[in-house]
Amino acid sequence: MDINFYKYQGTGNDFIMIDGRSFSLGSDPIPYIQQLCHRKFGIGADGLILIKAHADYDFEMCYYNADGSQSMCGNGARCAVAFSSFLGIIDRTTSFLAIDGPHTAEISGNSVALRMGDVKEIEYIGKDFFANTGSPHHMRFVNEIESFDVVGTGRAIRNDSEKYPEGTNVNFISAISADTIMVRTYERGVEDETLSCGTGVTACALVYGEIEQKIRLIFKRLVATFR
């Protein structure tokens, strides 16, 4: 099979991009996707993206993880928008469909701003957190994040069948300053740490923002009490 493809990356998340408007990987694409994304015996990528035509949107993004499973991918969506512009499907703004529903995005120079789906709630799991930003994310604050065992700990949480029967992405967070965090991610479907995760950092930013807001509220109450 001859496949015309491109390679895109979003902050280190890399993807095989295919114009799927007149091309199909067949009724069972998973074996092909696994082979194409393999780092040693294929092209190598965190995932594969097919751009398909859609009657109600500019295009449909069909995203596959390296293992062939499907999910929403924030960096993948930004790459899909850039690729669709390259293909001449869109110009500067777009409304497109992904597995978690419709999204809008805007291109400005070499940057793509993507509107994520609304997050309904942040769950507290002991000292950890969970949110779904189109893909599920378990989050944990850790010290010394640069030397933390992301793969070992992340894999154990990802495969906790009691908490997550369908698995989950796992993010580890460390606060750098009042408005800056560092995030490392173990991605479900890639089954390894990736250089970046768009839906993951979105979830982590929401959690950190909520915690900071509560800390500020507690501080204000304490100040009011001791006046």
C-alpha positions, 0 to 999 in steps of 0.5 A: 500500500502506497501512503502519502503522509506528512509528519507534524509535531505540537510541542514535541507530540508527533503525528503522522498526518494523512489526507483521508478525504479520498484515502482509507486504511480499510475496515480494520485500520488498527494493525496498519496504525500500530505498524506506521507509528512503531518507532523502530519498524515504522515511521514512528509517531505518538499517533496518526491523524486522518482528515476526513470530509464532513457535511456539517463542519470544515473537516473531521479529525480522526485521531488514533493513538500509537496502539490504534485506540481513539481519543481526543488529542489537544496537540493533535487537533492543533496539528490537524488544523494546521494540516487542513490549512496546508491542504486548502480546506480552511483559511484562518478560522475553523469549526471541526469535529473530533471524537469528543464533539465540535471544536473551533480554532484560529491560526495566527502565524505559526500558532494554532489556538484551539478551544477545548471542550467544557470540563464539567467537574474536577474529581478529588481522589485522595490527594490526587485529582481527575478531570476529562478534557476530551481524554481522561486524566489522573493528576498527582502533585509531586516533588523533584519532578525532573527525576520522578519515575513517570513511566513506572508510577504512571503505568501502575495508575493507568492500569488500575482496573478498579479505578479506571476500567478503560485506562487513563492518562496520568499527569505529574505536576510540580509548581514552579511559581504562583502561575507556572507549573511543570507537567510530565505525562504518561499517555494511555495508548502510547504506553510511555511518557510523551514530550507533551500532552495538550489535553493533559496540560489543560487538565493540570492548569484547571486543577492548579488554578482551582487550588490556587483560588482556594488558597487565596480565599482561605488566606483572605478569610484568615486575614479578615479574622485577625484584623 
